[in-house]
Amino acid sequence: ANIPADIDTLLTRITEAVATAAALAALDTVVDTHDTDIKALLAAIAGYIDTEVAAILAAVDTEVAAIITSQGRQLFTMDFWSLPQEEVALTVGAGDKALPSVTVGDLPGGATIVRAIAMFKFRMVENHTYAGVNSLDGAQEIQVAASVDAINFVDAQFTLAQDTREGGDVVIGVIDIAATVNANGAYAFHWDLAKALQTGINFNDVQMGIRIWYSI
């Protein structure tokens, strides 16, 4: 009498077992899929980290090599001066004024000139003949070689009262002329289109200089 009921119970349990097995199989598929995705993500992260670490190590190697090189190449300086020139006289008419040349010598073999600047030295400057305030008229420059600017002057520089005579100075250029002054040799200078407001500004006992920074 109980067999039909027992069979129904057994069938119910079998149905539940089949459903559970199907659910477990589906869950296993989902887990496998996510496992693949996680493995791919971890591989991508590892690859990114490897790339970044390699780039950082390469940058460190470059910096270390640069430091080693710079430590091995010290900078030295040398100054070179011309013979004195008695006077440079500026007039109201613009015109080039010859300046003494500078000979660069005794740079050691294998030296590399890193930077070079020009220097303009004078013992006295005077407003010699003009009865009034005088100065440079317009921006001007001292040039090395044919036409390379070495020292810049500004408008109204060297302003002098009437009949004034002042002690000299050294005007130091800020322009790097290493591309022109690049080895031992003689370097000619001139004052390009020198012009005073009025005739009478004289620079006395003028010298030109070159300061060189070099490495070996």
C-alpha positions, 0 to 999 in steps of 0.5 A, spaced: 500 500 500 505 504 501 509 503 494 506 508 490 507 514 495 514 511 496 515 512 489 512 519 489 517 521 494 523 517 490 521 521 484 521 528 487 528 526 490 530 524 484 528 531 480 531 535 486 537 531 485 537 533 478 536 540 479 541 541 484 546 537 479 544 542 474 545 548 478 552 546 480 554 545 473 552 552 471 555 554 478 561 551 476 561 554 469 560 561 472 566 559 476 570 557 471 569 563 466 571 568 472 577 564 474 579 565 466 577 573 467 581 573 474 587 570 471 587 574 465 587 580 469 592 578 473 597 577 467 595 584 465 597 587 471 603 583 472 605 585 465 604 592 466 608 592 473 613 589 469 613 594 463 613 600 469 619 597 473 623 596 466 622 603 465 624 606 472 630 601 472 632 604 465 631 611 467 635 610 473 641 607 469 641 613 465 641 618 471 647 614 474 650 614 468 650 621 467 652 622 474 658 618 473 660 622 466 659 629 470 663 627 476 669 624 471 668 631 467 670 637 471 669 644 469 675 649 469 676 656 467 681 661 464 681 668 462 684 671 456 686 678 455 688 683 449 693 688 449 691 695 451 688 700 446 689 707 448 682 710 446 675 708 443 672 715 441 664 715 440 661 720 435 654 722 434 655 718 427 654 711 428 660 707 426 664 701 427 669 702 432 675 697 432 677 693 439 683 689 441 683 682 439 684 676 444 688 670 443 686 664 446 692 659 448 694 654 452 687 650 452 689 643 454 689 637 448 682 634 448 679 640 452 671 641 450 669 649 451 662 648 454 661 656 455 665 662 453 663 670 454 666 676 453 669 682 457 670 689 456 674 693 460 676 700 460 680 705 465 676 711 464 670 714 461 669 721 459 664 726 456 670 730 453 667 735 448 660 736 449 657 741 453 651 737 456 649 730 458 651 725 454 650 717 453 650 712 448 644 713 443 640 707 442 642 699 443 648 697 441 653 691 441 660 689 441 661 683 436 666 678 436 668 675 429 664 678 423 657 679 426 656 675 433 653 679 438 658 678 445 656 684 449 649 688 449 649 695 451 642 699 452 640 705 450 642 711 455 648 707 458 654 710 460 650 717 462 655 722 463 654 729 465 658 735 462 665 735 463 665 729 467 671 723 467 669 717 471 673 711 473 672 705 469 669 698 470 669 691 467 662 690 463 661 682 463 657 679 457 651 674 458 651 671 451 654 664 450 659 665 444 662 658 445 660 656 438 665 662 435 670 661 441 671 654 440 679 653 440 685 656 441 686 662 436 685 669 435 679 672 436 677 679 433 672 684 436 669 691 434 663 695 437 658 695 432 655 701 430 657 705 436 654 712 437 653 717 442 648 722 443 653 727 441 660 727 439 665 726 445 664 720 449 671 717 450 673 710 453 681 710 455 685 704 456 681 699 453 682 691 453 677 686 451 677 679 455 674 672 454 672 667 460 672 660 458 669 654 461 672 648 459 672 640 461 677 635 459 
